[in-house]
C-alpha cells in the first residue's frame, strides 16, 4: 500500500512540475510568437498594398461578413470562404484602400488563406498567399508570380477561372493540372471583393 501511495505522489509531483514548466514556457514564448505573427501579417499587407505606410485594423462583423461572402461565386457556384480580418490602408492620413484576409476552404489540400489588397477605386492591387498546403509542382504553383500576378491591377466585380487563356480582365488562367487550387484562390479573392463591395461600401468600375 505504501509503495502505491509513494508512486502516486511521485506521479502527481511530476505532473505538477510539468504543468508548471509548460506554463512558464508558454508565458515566455507568447509575446515573441505574437510579435512574429504580427510582423508576418504586416509584411503580407505591404506586399499587396506597398503604396501604404500604415494599416489600421477594422472590426469584422461575422454576420455581415458571411452575408457578403454569400454574394460571391466562382464558376456559378457559391464560394466557401470566411473573412478573417480587414484593415484600412493609409498613406499619411489619406485612406487609399483596404486589405482583406480571407480563408477559402475548397483547396485540394485544405484551407488556403490569402490577403487581398484593394485600392479605393476598386482596383485589385495584389494578393499574398499566407497559408497553403497543395500538391508540390501543381497546386503549390499558386505561389508563383506567373499565377498570382494575374490578379494585379485588375478591376472586376468577380473573377472566373479559365483553361483556355484569359480573354478579359475578369478571367484568370488556371494552373496546369491544378484547377481546384486555381478556383480556391480565385474564390477567396472573390469573397474579399464581395466584402469590399457589400460591407466596406466599395464599388468597381469595370
MDAnalysis code that builds the backbone (N, CA, C; Angstrom):
import MDAnalysis as mda
import numpy as np

u = mda.Universe.empty(618, n_residues=206, atom_resindex=np.repeat(np.arange(206), 3), trajectory=True)
u.add_TopologyAttr("name", ["N", "CA", "C"] * 206)
u.add_TopologyAttr("resid", np.arange(1, 207))
u.add_TopologyAttr("resname", ["UNK", "UNK", "UNK", "UNK", "UNK", "UNK", "UNK", "UNK", "UNK", "UNK", "UNK", "UNK", "UNK", "UNK", "UNK", "UNK", "UNK", "UNK", "UNK", "UNK", "UNK", "UNK", "UNK", "UNK", "UNK", "UNK", "UNK", "UNK", "UNK", "UNK", "UNK", "UNK", "UNK", "UNK", "UNK", "UNK", "UNK", "UNK", "UNK", "UNK", "UNK", "UNK", "UNK", "UNK", "UNK", "UNK", "UNK", "UNK", "UNK", "UNK", "UNK", "UNK", "UNK", "UNK", "UNK", "UNK", "UNK", "UNK", "UNK", "UNK", "UNK", "UNK", "UNK", "UNK", "UNK", "UNK", "UNK", "UNK", "UNK", "UNK", "UNK", "UNK", "UNK", "UNK", "UNK", "UNK", "UNK", "UNK", "UNK", "UNK", "UNK", "UNK", "UNK", "UNK", "UNK", "UNK", "UNK", "UNK", "UNK", "UNK", "UNK", "UNK", "UNK", "UNK", "UNK", "UNK", "UNK", "UNK", "UNK", "UNK", "UNK", "UNK", "UNK", "UNK", "UNK", "UNK", "UNK", "UNK", "UNK", "UNK", "UNK", "UNK", "UNK", "UNK", "UNK", "UNK", "UNK", "UNK", "UNK", "UNK", "UNK", "UNK", "UNK", "UNK", "UNK", "UNK", "UNK", "UNK", "UNK", "UNK", "UNK", "UNK", "UNK", "UNK", "UNK", "UNK", "UNK", "UNK", "UNK", "UNK", "UNK", "UNK", "UNK", "UNK", "UNK", "UNK", "UNK", "UNK", "UNK", "UNK", "UNK", "UNK", "UNK", "UNK", "UNK", "UNK", "UNK", "UNK", "UNK", "UNK", "UNK", "UNK", "UNK", "UNK", "UNK", "UNK", "UNK", "UNK", "UNK", "UNK", "UNK", "UNK", "UNK", "UNK", "UNK", "UNK", "UNK", "UNK", "UNK", "UNK", "UNK", "UNK", "UNK", "UNK", "UNK", "UNK", "UNK", "UNK", "UNK", "UNK", "UNK", "UNK", "UNK", "UNK", "UNK", "UNK", "UNK", "UNK", "UNK", "UNK", "UNK", "UNK", "UNK", "UNK", "UNK", "UNK"])
u.atoms.positions = np.array([
    [0.834, -1.201, 0.000],
    [0.000, 0.000, 0.000],
    [0.871, 1.253, 0.000],
    [1.947, 1.207, 0.834],
    [2.856, 2.347, 0.912],
    [3.533, 2.607, -0.434],
    [3.849, 1.520, -1.134],
    [4.502, 1.656, -2.435],
    [3.564, 2.333, -3.439],
    [2.280, 1.957, -3.395],
    [1.290, 2.568, -4.302],
    [1.169, 4.057, -4.009],
    [1.099, 4.411, -2.733],
    [0.983, 5.810, -2.337],
    [2.219, 6.600, -2.784],
    [3.381, 5.959, -2.607],
    [4.636, 6.618, -2.986],
    [4.663, 6.898, -4.484],
    [4.278, 5.887, -5.290],
    [4.276, 6.058, -6.752],
    [3.256, 7.112, -7.179],
    [2.114, 7.107, -6.469],
    [1.080, 8.095, -6.791],
    [1.580, 9.502, -6.514],
    [2.249, 9.695, -5.387],
    [2.790, 11.009, -5.036],
    [3.857, 11.460, -6.036],
    [4.687, 10.514, -6.477],
    [5.738, 10.827, -7.448],
    [5.117, 11.285, -8.769],
    [4.121, 10.513, -9.232],
    [3.454, 10.860, -10.489],
    [2.749, 12.213, -10.392],
    [2.123, 12.471, -9.242],
    [1.444, 13.755, -9.030],
    [2.444, 14.903, -9.074],
    [3.582, 14.695, -8.424],
    [4.616, 15.732, -8.394],
    [5.158, 15.996, -9.798],
    [5.378, 14.917, -10.570],
    [5.880, 15.068, -11.939],
    [4.875, 15.841, -12.787],
    [3.589, 15.489, -12.628],
    [2.535, 16.171, -13.389],
    [2.484, 17.654, -13.055],
    [2.566, 17.966, -11.765],
    [2.519, 19.370, -11.332],
    [3.714, 20.157, -11.852],
    [4.887, 19.562, -11.763],
    [6.103, 20.240, -12.237],
    [6.048, 20.436, -13.754],
    [5.594, 19.397, -14.482],
    [5.484, 19.502, -15.943],
    [4.512, 20.605, -16.336],
    [3.364, 20.651, -15.652],
    [2.381, 21.689, -15.945],
    [2.927, 23.068, -15.675],
    [3.659, 23.206, -14.562],
    [4.261, 24.497, -14.212],
    [5.284, 24.922, -15.262],
    [6.112, 23.983, -15.702],
    [7.122, 24.286, -16.710],
    [6.495, 24.676, -18.047],
    [5.420, 23.945, -18.429],
    [4.722, 24.288, -19.672],
    [4.124, 25.685, -19.600],
    [3.575, 26.016, -18.431],
    [3.012, 27.352, -18.242],
    [4.068, 28.425, -18.366],
    [5.237, 28.175, -17.797],
    [6.341, 29.137, -17.867],
    [6.805, 29.307, -19.307],
    [6.954, 28.179, -20.020],
    [7.389, 28.228, -21.429],
    [6.375, 29.017, -22.262],
    [5.081, 28.782, -22.020],
    [4.037, 29.493, -22.761],
    [4.138, 30.994, -22.532],
    [4.295, 31.405, -21.271],
    [4.377, 32.830, -20.961],
    [5.615, 33.468, -21.580],
    [6.725, 32.726, -21.590],
    [7.971, 33.253, -22.141],
    [7.887, 33.415, -23.660],
    [7.231, 32.439, -24.333],
    [7.203, 32.444, -25.807],
    [5.985, 33.146, -26.395],
    [4.967, 33.433, -25.551],
    [3.715, 34.004, -26.056],
    [3.938, 35.319, -26.800],
    [4.637, 36.239, -26.206],
    [4.836, 37.546, -26.826],
    [5.701, 37.481, -28.081],
    [6.840, 36.741, -28.063],
    [7.627, 36.633, -29.305],
    [6.853, 36.001, -30.457],
    [6.024, 34.988, -30.166],
    [5.226, 34.342, -31.217],
    [4.215, 35.334, -31.775],
    [3.538, 36.064, -30.879],
    [2.558, 37.058, -31.314],
    [3.225, 38.144, -32.151],
    [4.409, 38.564, -31.730],
    [5.137, 39.596, -32.468],
    [5.537, 39.098, -33.848],
    [5.958, 37.827, -33.919],
    [6.345, 37.236, -35.200],
    [5.150, 37.130, -36.133],
    [4.006, 36.727, -35.601],
    [2.789, 36.608, -36.409],
    [2.346, 37.972, -36.922],
    [2.441, 38.987, -36.068],
    [2.049, 40.335, -36.473],
    [2.991, 40.872, -37.551],
    [4.294, 40.580, -37.405],
    [5.271, 41.027, -38.405],
    [4.996, 40.373, -39.756],
    [4.652, 39.077, -39.744],
    [4.345, 38.367, -40.989],
    [3.095, 38.944, -41.645],
    [2.101, 39.290, -40.816],
    [0.864, 39.873, -41.340],
    [1.134, 41.239, -41.972],
    [1.924, 42.058, -41.287],
    [2.232, 43.385, -41.819],
    [3.025, 43.290, -43.123],
    [3.898, 42.296, -43.215],
    [4.663, 42.094, -44.446],
    [3.742, 41.704, -45.596],
    [2.763, 40.849, -45.303],
    [1.782, 40.461, -46.330],
    [0.981, 41.675, -46.777],
    [0.604, 42.524, -45.836],
    [-0.128, 43.745, -46.173],
    [0.703, 44.632, -47.099],
    [1.976, 44.773, -46.762],
    [2.850, 45.635, -47.582],
    [3.030, 45.060, -48.986],
    [3.000, 43.748, -49.095],
    [3.150, 43.127, -50.412],
    [1.974, 43.454, -51.321],
    [0.762, 43.490, -50.745],
    [-0.413, 43.694, -51.588],
    [-0.772, 45.171, -51.756],
    [-0.271, 46.015, -50.848],
    [-0.501, 47.457, -50.972],
    [0.754, 48.216, -50.535],
    [1.819, 48.117, -51.339],
    [3.085, 48.759, -50.961],
    [3.001, 50.282, -50.926],
    [1.958, 50.848, -51.516],
    [1.794, 52.298, -51.516],
    [1.437, 52.832, -50.122],
    [0.936, 51.957, -49.255],
    [0.516, 52.367, -47.915],
    [1.702, 52.401, -46.954],
    [1.630, 53.318, -45.996],
    [2.675, 53.350, -44.970],
    [2.154, 52.941, -43.596],
    [0.849, 52.666, -43.518],
    [0.267, 52.176, -42.263],
    [-1.027, 51.429, -42.562],
    [-1.353, 50.495, -41.676],
    [-2.582, 49.708, -41.824],
    [-3.352, 49.758, -40.511],
    [-4.600, 50.192, -40.597],
    [-5.447, 50.354, -39.414],
    [-6.446, 49.199, -39.341],
    [-6.334, 48.349, -38.318],
    [-7.244, 47.196, -38.203],
    [-8.695, 47.631, -38.123],
    [-9.569, 46.838, -38.727],
    [-11.008, 47.095, -38.697],
    [-11.709, 45.903, -38.043],
    [-12.819, 46.171, -37.390],
    [-13.605, 45.094, -36.794],
    [-14.409, 44.386, -37.882],
    [-14.318, 43.077, -37.910],
    [-15.086, 42.278, -38.868],
    [-16.286, 41.677, -38.156],
    [-17.471, 42.109, -38.553],
    [-18.698, 41.533, -38.016],
    [-18.948, 40.196, -38.727],
    [-19.013, 39.129, -37.959],
    [-19.122, 37.783, -38.524],
    [-20.360, 37.635, -39.414],
    [-21.472, 38.161, -38.953],
    [-22.714, 38.022, -39.719],
    [-22.673, 38.834, -41.009],
    [-22.180, 40.066, -40.928],
    [-22.039, 40.894, -42.128],
    [-21.106, 40.240, -43.133],
    [-19.989, 39.710, -42.619],
    [-19.010, 39.074, -43.496],
    [-19.600, 37.854, -44.189],
    [-20.335, 37.040, -43.430],
    [-20.940, 35.836, -44.000],
    [-21.968, 36.197, -45.071],
    [-22.743, 37.244, -44.801],
    [-23.746, 37.680, -45.773],
    [-23.076, 38.194, -47.048],
    [-21.949, 38.874, -46.889],
    [-21.221, 39.379, -48.059],
    [-20.662, 38.236, -48.887],
    [-20.075, 37.243, -48.220],
    [-19.483, 36.108, -48.924],
    [-20.547, 35.338, -49.706],
    [-21.775, 35.355, -49.226],
    [-22.865, 34.684, -49.944],
    [-23.097, 35.300, -51.328],
    [-22.623, 36.523, -51.519],
    [-22.776, 37.192, -52.817],
    [-21.667, 36.798, -53.799],
    [-20.641, 36.123, -53.296],
    [-19.508, 35.734, -54.143],
    [-19.764, 34.389, -54.807],
    [-19.300, 34.251, -56.029],
    [-19.405, 32.979, -56.749],
    [-18.103, 32.690, -57.475],
    [-17.945, 31.433, -57.851],
    [-16.813, 31.030, -58.692],
    [-17.332, 29.960, -59.634],
    [-17.331, 30.268, -60.911],
    [-17.858, 29.339, -61.903],
    [-19.339, 29.069, -61.713],
    [-20.083, 30.065, -61.204],
    [-21.514, 29.895, -60.986],
    [-21.869, 29.235, -59.674],
    [-20.862, 28.748, -58.930],
    [-21.116, 28.082, -57.651],
    [-20.793, 29.018, -56.494],
    [-21.439, 28.785, -55.357],
    [-21.189, 29.590, -54.169],
    [-19.751, 29.394, -53.693],
    [-19.202, 30.432, -53.109],
    [-17.843, 30.375, -52.568],
    [-17.902, 29.910, -51.116],
    [-17.014, 29.002, -50.752],
    [-16.941, 28.505, -49.377],
    [-15.722, 29.139, -48.706],
    [-15.936, 30.332, -48.174],
    [-14.821, 31.091, -47.614],
    [-15.263, 31.877, -46.396],
    [-14.279, 32.323, -45.609],
    [-14.531, 33.103, -44.395],
    [-13.626, 34.337, -44.412],
    [-14.194, 35.487, -44.071],
    [-13.398, 36.703, -43.938],
    [-12.741, 36.679, -42.563],
    [-11.418, 36.704, -42.528],
    [-10.687, 36.624, -41.262],
    [-10.419, 38.002, -40.658],
    [-9.906, 38.898, -41.479],
    [-9.507, 40.220, -40.990],
    [-9.664, 41.250, -42.095],
    [-9.710, 42.506, -41.689],
    [-9.709, 43.602, -42.655],
    [-8.960, 44.774, -42.043],
    [-8.344, 45.570, -42.899],
    [-7.598, 46.738, -42.432],
    [-7.675, 47.850, -43.462],
    [-7.740, 49.096, -42.993],
    [-7.640, 50.249, -43.880],
    [-6.177, 50.480, -44.214],
    [-5.906, 50.777, -45.472],
    [-4.547, 51.110, -45.902],
    [-4.433, 52.625, -45.970],
    [-3.440, 53.172, -45.277],
    [-3.275, 54.615, -45.193],
    [-1.946, 55.063, -45.778],
    [-1.994, 56.191, -46.472],
    [-0.779, 56.875, -46.921],
    [-0.821, 58.234, -46.257],
    [-0.053, 58.379, -45.188],
    [-0.209, 59.550, -44.351],
    [-1.563, 59.464, -43.673],
    [-2.380, 60.493, -43.847],
    [-3.731, 60.473, -43.278],
    [-4.782, 60.076, -44.313],
    [-4.335, 59.827, -45.544],
    [-5.265, 59.507, -46.631],
    [-5.535, 58.004, -46.703],
    [-6.809, 57.667, -46.774],
    [-7.199, 56.266, -46.940],
    [-7.116, 55.908, -48.417],
    [-6.261, 54.947, -48.749],
    [-6.054, 54.618, -50.162],
    [-6.611, 53.254, -50.547],
    [-7.110, 52.505, -49.598],
    [-7.664, 51.197, -49.918],
    [-7.811, 50.325, -48.699],
    [-7.935, 49.027, -48.947],
    [-8.158, 48.061, -47.873],
    [-7.349, 46.787, -48.142],
    [-7.064, 46.095, -47.055],
    [-6.533, 44.737, -47.160],
    [-7.535, 43.815, -46.470],
    [-7.972, 42.800, -47.184],
    [-8.921, 41.834, -46.637],
    [-8.252, 40.459, -46.627],
    [-8.221, 39.836, -45.461],
    [-7.646, 38.490, -45.334],
    [-8.784, 37.479, -45.273],
    [-8.682, 36.459, -46.106],
    [-9.779, 35.502, -46.255],
    [-9.226, 34.079, -46.336],
    [-9.993, 33.131, -45.820],
    [-9.646, 31.713, -45.918],
    [-10.679, 31.011, -46.785],
    [-10.220, 30.444, -47.899],
    [-11.093, 29.631, -48.742],
    [-10.906, 28.174, -48.335],
    [-12.022, 27.459, -48.196],
    [-11.991, 26.094, -47.669],
    [-12.035, 25.020, -48.744],
    [-11.882, 25.431, -50.011],
    [-12.037, 24.480, -51.109],
    [-10.725, 24.096, -51.793],
    [-9.603, 24.323, -51.124],
    [-8.330, 23.900, -51.702],
    [-8.244, 22.390, -51.813],
    [-7.448, 21.895, -52.736],
    [-7.288, 20.445, -52.916],
    [-6.687, 19.809, -51.662],
    [-5.784, 20.543, -51.008],
    [-5.127, 20.007, -49.817],
    [-5.627, 20.614, -48.522],
    [-6.689, 21.393, -48.585],
    [-7.228, 22.014, -47.373],
    [-7.424, 23.510, -47.549],
    [-7.470, 24.207, -46.441],
    [-7.705, 25.649, -46.471],
    [-6.563, 26.409, -47.136],
    [-6.929, 27.485, -47.829],
    [-5.948, 28.404, -48.405],
    [-6.277, 29.793, -47.896],
    [-5.316, 30.420, -47.229],
    [-5.527, 31.763, -46.690],
    [-4.738, 32.782, -47.494],
    [-5.398, 33.860, -47.874],
    [-4.754, 34.894, -48.670],
    [-5.123, 36.276, -48.142],
    [-4.240, 37.244, -48.398],
    [-4.560, 38.645, -48.163],
    [-4.739, 39.302, -49.526],
    [-5.765, 40.137, -49.634],
    [-6.112, 40.786, -50.895],
    [-6.062, 42.296, -50.703],
    [-5.258, 42.979, -51.526],
    [-5.163, 44.428, -51.458],
    [-6.066, 45.066, -52.508],
    [-6.955, 45.939, -52.075],
    [-7.917, 46.581, -52.981],
    [-7.811, 48.092, -52.813],
    [-7.544, 48.801, -53.897],
    [-7.464, 50.252, -53.854],
    [-8.865, 50.854, -53.737],
    [-8.924, 52.129, -53.350],
    [-10.207, 52.781, -53.116],
    [-11.092, 52.837, -54.348],
    [-10.499, 52.764, -55.542],
    [-11.315, 52.799, -56.764],
    [-11.750, 51.410, -57.217],
    [-11.488, 50.402, -56.393],
    [-11.907, 49.046, -56.725],
    [-10.877, 48.217, -57.462],
    [-9.709, 48.815, -57.753],
    [-8.651, 48.056, -58.424],
    [-8.041, 47.044, -57.462],
    [-7.950, 45.802, -57.904],
    [-7.295, 44.785, -57.092],
    [-5.785, 44.973, -57.274],
    [-5.130, 45.400, -56.220],
    [-3.720, 45.774, -56.318],
    [-2.787, 44.569, -56.277],
    [-3.210, 43.520, -55.574],
    [-2.376, 42.324, -55.493],
    [-2.884, 41.372, -54.440],
    [-2.376, 40.137, -54.467],
    [-2.726, 39.154, -53.442],
    [-1.449, 38.530, -52.882],
    [-1.544, 38.077, -51.641],
    [-0.430, 37.389, -50.986],
    [-0.965, 36.122, -50.338],
    [-0.358, 34.997, -50.648],
    [-0.805, 33.721, -50.076],
    [-0.118, 33.509, -48.731],
    [-0.913, 33.429, -47.675],
    [-0.385, 33.298, -46.317],
    [-0.229, 31.840, -45.899],
    [-1.164, 30.990, -46.331],
    [-1.136, 29.589, -45.928],
    [-1.696, 28.721, -47.047],
    [-0.934, 27.686, -47.408],
    [-1.363, 26.795, -48.496],
    [-0.683, 25.439, -48.334],
    [-1.410, 24.360, -48.589],
    [-0.853, 23.000, -48.462],
    [-1.301, 22.159, -49.648],
    [-1.008, 22.621, -50.839],
    [-1.425, 21.926, -52.045],
    [-0.320, 20.973, -52.540],
    [-0.570, 20.315, -53.649],
    [0.365, 19.327, -54.194],
    [1.597, 20.019, -54.781],
    [2.765, 19.546, -54.371],
    [4.014, 20.119, -54.881],
    [4.080, 19.977, -56.400],
    [4.495, 21.042, -57.060],
    [4.632, 21.015, -58.515],
    [3.330, 21.248, -59.253],
    [2.231, 21.284, -58.513],
    [0.914, 21.540, -59.127],
    [0.256, 22.716, -58.402],
    [-0.585, 22.408, -57.397],
    [-1.270, 23.474, -56.692],
    [-0.359, 24.458, -55.986],
    [0.812, 23.986, -55.547],
    [1.737, 24.895, -54.869],
    [2.260, 25.979, -55.808],
    [2.056, 25.784, -57.106],
    [2.468, 26.813, -58.075],
    [1.599, 28.068, -57.977],
    [0.573, 28.015, -57.136],
    [-0.212, 29.225, -56.886],
    [0.654, 30.307, -56.254],
    [1.764, 29.885, -55.653],
    [2.684, 30.839, -55.028],
    [3.637, 31.481, -56.031],
    [3.563, 31.050, -57.287],
    [4.440, 31.602, -58.312],
    [3.819, 32.873, -58.917],
    [4.654, 33.888, -59.165],
    [4.150, 35.143, -59.734],
    [3.346, 34.966, -61.017],
    [3.722, 33.953, -61.819],
    [3.018, 33.716, -63.073],
    [1.517, 33.535, -62.849],
    [1.169, 32.974, -61.679],
    [-0.258, 32.808, -61.374],
    [-0.822, 34.006, -60.624],
    [-0.261, 34.326, -59.452],
    [-0.924, 35.316, -58.595],
    [-0.845, 36.739, -59.136],
    [0.119, 37.022, -60.002],
    [0.189, 38.374, -60.558],
    [-0.896, 38.639, -61.602],
    [-1.621, 37.584, -61.996],
    [-2.742, 37.782, -62.919],
    [-3.823, 38.680, -62.314],
    [-3.904, 38.703, -60.988],
    [-4.931, 39.495, -60.315],
    [-4.560, 40.981, -60.215],
    [-3.279, 41.272, -60.306],
    [-2.799, 42.627, -60.032],
    [-3.254, 43.635, -61.075],
    [-3.704, 44.794, -60.595],
    [-4.072, 45.885, -61.486],
    [-5.383, 45.685, -62.219],
    [-6.177, 44.729, -61.777],
    [-7.440, 44.422, -62.467],
    [-8.629, 45.044, -61.724],
    [-9.642, 45.428, -62.481],
    [-10.914, 45.863, -61.912],
    [-11.990, 44.893, -62.371],
    [-12.537, 44.153, -61.415],
    [-13.582, 43.180, -61.733],
    [-14.442, 42.984, -60.503],
    [-15.747, 42.870, -60.703],
    [-16.650, 42.608, -59.590],
    [-16.377, 41.209, -59.032],
    [-16.096, 40.252, -59.932],
    [-15.763, 38.871, -59.579],
    [-14.869, 38.316, -60.683],
    [-14.029, 37.355, -60.327],
    [-13.147, 36.709, -61.298],
    [-13.637, 35.299, -61.601],
    [-13.331, 34.836, -62.791],
    [-13.617, 33.464, -63.196],
    [-12.317, 32.779, -63.603],
    [-12.303, 31.455, -63.539],
    [-11.115, 30.677, -63.924],
    [-11.364, 30.030, -65.273],
    [-10.372, 30.112, -66.144],
    [-10.487, 29.509, -67.471],
    [-9.263, 28.645, -67.759],
    [-9.471, 27.618, -68.574],
    [-8.358, 26.769, -69.020],
    [-7.940, 27.117, -70.443],
    [-8.635, 28.069, -71.050],
    [-8.423, 28.344, -72.481],
    [-7.751, 29.681, -72.759],
    [-7.145, 30.257, -71.749],
    [-6.490, 31.546, -71.936],
    [-7.432, 32.678, -71.588],
    [-6.980, 33.584, -70.722],
    [-7.830, 34.688, -70.273],
    [-8.131, 35.624, -71.436],
    [-9.416, 35.879, -71.655],
    [-9.837, 36.754, -72.746],
    [-10.262, 38.126, -72.236],
    [-10.325, 38.290, -70.899],
    [-10.701, 39.579, -70.329],
    [-10.048, 39.724, -68.961],
    [-10.136, 40.947, -68.403],
    [-9.538, 41.196, -67.088],
    [-10.181, 40.380, -65.981],
    [-11.399, 39.910, -66.205],
    [-12.102, 39.164, -65.162],
    [-11.823, 37.657, -65.232],
    [-10.967, 37.235, -66.162],
    [-10.633, 35.810, -66.285],
    [-9.204, 35.548, -65.826],
    [-9.034, 34.432, -65.148],
    [-7.734, 34.008, -64.624],
    [-7.379, 32.659, -65.229],
    [-6.182, 32.563, -65.798],
    [-5.713, 31.289, -66.353],
    [-5.437, 30.299, -65.230],
    [-6.031, 29.123, -65.306],
    [-5.815, 28.097, -64.288],
    [-4.378, 27.579, -64.349],
    [-3.880, 27.161, -63.192],
    [-2.587, 26.478, -63.124],
    [-2.748, 25.127, -63.794],
    [-1.829, 24.771, -64.667],
    [-1.919, 23.493, -65.364],
    [-1.966, 22.329, -64.372],
    [-3.009, 21.513, -64.474],
    [-3.145, 20.345, -63.602],
    [-3.629, 20.673, -62.207],
    [-4.018, 21.926, -61.956],
    [-4.439, 22.314, -60.599],
    [-5.612, 23.290, -60.664],
    [-6.656, 22.871, -61.353],
    [-7.838, 23.730, -61.485],
    [-8.516, 23.961, -60.139],
    [-8.533, 22.947, -59.271],
    [-9.179, 23.084, -57.960],
    [-8.489, 24.169, -57.149],
    [-7.173, 24.144, -57.133],
    [-6.414, 25.171, -56.406],
    [-6.667, 26.547, -56.999],
    [-6.646, 26.616, -58.328],
    [-6.881, 27.892, -59.009],
    [-8.237, 28.473, -58.627],
    [-9.244, 27.611, -58.569],
    [-10.588, 28.070, -58.205],
    [-10.665, 28.462, -56.738],
    [-9.931, 27.760, -55.882],
    [-9.945, 28.085, -54.452],
    [-9.343, 29.466, -54.205],
    [-8.203, 29.729, -54.824],
    [-7.573, 31.045, -54.658],
    [-8.493, 32.129, -55.224],
    [-9.030, 31.886, -56.400],
    [-9.913, 32.857, -57.041],
    [-11.193, 33.051, -56.232],
    [-11.695, 31.965, -55.660],
    [-12.870, 32.071, -54.798],
    [-12.596, 32.939, -53.582],
    [-11.396, 32.793, -53.015],
    [-11.002, 33.639, -51.889],
    [-10.941, 35.101, -52.284],
    [-10.381, 35.358, -53.457],
    [-10.319, 36.733, -53.965],
    [-11.729, 37.289, -54.154],
    [-12.613, 36.482, -54.723],
    [-13.991, 36.923, -54.951],
    [-14.723, 37.212, -53.636],
    [-14.418, 36.416, -52.603],
    [-15.011, 36.659, -51.284],
    [-14.533, 38.006, -50.737],
    [-13.247, 38.291, -50.908],
    [-12.697, 39.574, -50.453],
    [-13.337, 40.731, -51.208],
    [-13.519, 40.561, -52.514],
    [-14.157, 41.607, -53.315],
    [-15.605, 41.813, -52.901],
    [-16.303, 40.729, -52.610],
    [-17.700, 40.830, -52.169],
    [-17.783, 41.569, -50.838],
    [-16.822, 41.319, -49.956],
    [-16.780, 42.018, -48.668],
    [-16.512, 43.508, -48.891],
    [-15.594, 43.806, -49.780],
    [-15.280, 45.193, -50.115],
    [-16.513, 45.901, -50.670],
    [-17.230, 45.229, -51.552],
    [-18.384, 45.846, -52.219],
    [-19.612, 45.957, -51.314],
    [-19.843, 44.962, -50.468],
    [-21.089, 44.908, -49.705],
    [-20.977, 45.385, -48.264],
    [-19.786, 45.421, -47.717],
    [-19.612, 45.847, -46.335],
    [-18.812, 47.144, -46.239],
    [-17.738, 47.233, -47.021],
    [-16.876, 48.417, -46.951],
    [-17.370, 49.557, -47.833],
    [-18.410, 49.288, -48.595],
    [-19.010, 50.347, -49.398],
    [-18.273, 50.675, -50.664],
    [-17.420, 49.757, -51.115],
    [-16.662, 49.998, -52.336],
    [-17.451, 49.662, -53.580],
    [-16.980, 50.153, -54.700],
    [-17.605, 49.844, -55.981],
    [-16.514, 49.583, -56.993],
    [-16.891, 48.946, -58.095],
    [-15.938, 48.605, -59.148],
    [-16.425, 49.188, -60.447],
    [-15.557, 49.946, -61.125],
    [-15.884, 50.485, -62.441],
    [-15.170, 49.658, -63.489],
    [-15.836, 48.606, -63.957],
    [-15.194, 47.695, -64.912],
    [-15.126, 48.324, -66.298],
])
